[in-house]
Amino acid sequence: MLEWLARVASGCVTHSPIWADRLRSACAGPVEVIPLCYPDLEISSPRPIGDVLTISTVGHTNPNNRADHVIRALASDAELSERCRYQLLGEIEDAERQRLSNLAEELNVPSPKFLGRLSEHDLRTALTETDVIACLRHPVLEGGSASLITAVLTGRPTLVSHQAHYAEIPEGLVLPCHPGNEAPDVAKQLRWILDNKDHARTLGMRARQYALAV
């Protein structure tokens, strides 16, 4: 529908260059790429990573957030299953909550903690207690991601599906996972964090500095 909408528009704004050529091919007016703006929630600096990781996914939970792949990653490794806690911060439909709970039960891992829609204060609290953020998407339907900006601004190491605007972040600032089959890479990256805690914390803080500068 992108080109269909662009043809009837007087001009277009996109938050990522990945859509610009398609928009320009269809829109008779100007097309501008403007970075998505989102406020810094001023989450406290990440605590030292301990023996147990708290992993959070931020935003409205639906199948393209790949929460099921995080669950599969934890189930693939007994150490990860024992040492990782997964929570979902945001609205979720009852059917999706049940699907993820059933998957966790089937794979014999703890079900994610569903925190639901949060006030800004409660979101800050949950992110303060977070060690790693899973910001996965497949397919990618948007031109920018407020949850990705939130993730990197917290200074926590962040997992991303390596495609679209998620892949535009310079190498060495986030932890890439193969889009469409994220679970193996999620497991690999979580093991790396547990084995390289100081490096992982530094990576997250470098990503924050990058986000503040662009």
N, C-alpha and C positions, 0 to 999 in steps of 0.2 A: 504493500500500500504506500510505500514511501514516495515513489514517483508519482502516483495518482494524487496524493496530497500536495506534493510540491508543484504540480502543474497548475493548481488553483490558488497558489499562494503568491502574494506580491513580493515576498522575500522570505528567507529562511535563516534561522540561527541553529547551529549544531554545536554540541559541547565537545566533539571529537572529530579530528580530520578523517576518520574512517568512513563517515557518511558524506563528506563534502562533495566528492566527485559525482556521486549518484544524485545528490540534490541539485548540483549545478547543471547536470544533463537534462533535468526536467523543469527546473524553475526559471522563469524568464527574468526574475528580479535578482537582487544581490543575495549572495549566500555568505554568511560570516561564521567563523569558528571562534567561539568565545568560551573560555574555560568555565566549567560549572563552579559556582561560588557556594560555599557552605561554611557556617561559623565553626570556629574552634571551640569545642565544648570544654576545653581547659581541664582535661582529665589529668590527674596526678601522674607523675612519671611512673613507669612500670616498676613493680617491685622485683627484687631478684627472683629469678625463676627457680623454683624448688623441685621437689621430687614428684609433685603432682601438678599437671597442667590443667588449667581451666580454659577451655576453648569456647569462644562465643561467635555466633552468627547474628548480625544486626540487620533488622529490617523486616518487612512483611514476608513471612515464610511461605514459599510456594515451591513447586517441584524444580524450577530452574535455579533455586538457591543451592541445590545439590547437598542439602543436609543429609540425604540418604547416603551419599558417598563419604561423608565424614563418619557416619555410623559404620559403614562397611570397612573403612580404614581402621577404625578402632577394633573391629571384630577380627581383622586379619592378623593381629599381633597381640599375643597374650599380655605382653608388657604394656602396650598402649591401652588395652582394655582396663588394666589395673591402675594405670597412672594418669589417665586422662578423664576429665569430666567435661561434658558437652552441654551447652545451654543455648537456647534460642531466644533472642531479645526482640520481640515485635509480635504483631498480630499474626494469627494463624487460624485457618479454617479448621473446624472440627474433623473433617475428613482427612486433612493432611496431618493433623496431630495424631490421629488414630493410625494412619499409614506408617508414620515414623516410629510410633510406639510398637506397632506389630512387628516392624522390621527389626528393631532392637531385641525384642523378645525372641524372634526367630533365630537371630544370630547370637543370642545368649550374651548380650552386653547390656549395661545399664541404659535405660531410656534417657533421651535428652531431658533436660529440665526446661520446661516451657514457662517463660516468665510473662509472656503476653505483651500487650501494649504498655509502655512504661512512661511515667512522667520524666521530665528532663532530669530531675534530681535522682530518680531511681535508675535511669539509664547511666548517669555518671557513676553511681555506686556500683552497678553491675560491671561497667567497663573498668573501673578501678580494681576490681577483683579478678579481672581477666588477664591471662598470660599470652594467649594467642587468639587472633581473630581469623575466622574462615570466611573469606569474601569471594565465594565461588559463584559463577554464573554459566549456565549453558541451557538453552541458547542465550546469547546476549541480545536483548531487545532495546536497550536504552542507549543514548549517546553519552551519558555520564552517570556516575554512581555516587550519590551522597553517602552511602554506607562505606564505599571504598575511601572517600575522603575522611570520613569519621575514623575509619580503622587506622589509616596511616598517621593521622594527627594524634592518636593516642600514644604513639611510640611503641606499640606492641608489634611483634613479628606477625605478618599478615600473609595468609595463603590466598592466591588468586588463580583463577582459570586463565591460562596464558593465551588470551585472544582479545580482539577489539581494543577498547581503551584500557583494559587491564594490562595488556601487553605493551602499552606505551610508557609505562613506568620504567625508568632506566634499570638495567641489570644490577643486581646486588642490593635492591631496596625492598623487594617483596619476594615471596617464595612461590615460584610458578608451579602449576599443576596442569597436566594434559587435559585440555577441554574435551568434555564428553566421556572421559574415563578418569575422573579425578582421584578415585580412591587409592590406587597404588602410590601416586605421588603424595597425596595427603599423608599416608602412612610413612613414607620416606622422609618427608619434611618434618613431621612430628618427632621421628626418631632423631633426626639431626638436631632439632632444638633441645631435646633431652640430653644429647651427648655434647652439645656445644652451647651451653646456657649463656655464657657471657657474650659470645659472638652473636647469638640470636637477639639478645637484648640490644646490642650495639646496632645490629641491622635495623631493628625497629626504630631506634632513635634517629638513625640516618634518614629513614623514610620520612619521619616527622619534619626534619629540617628541610628536606626536599619539598614537602607539601607546603610549608610556610613560605618558601622562596618563589614558587611558581605562581 
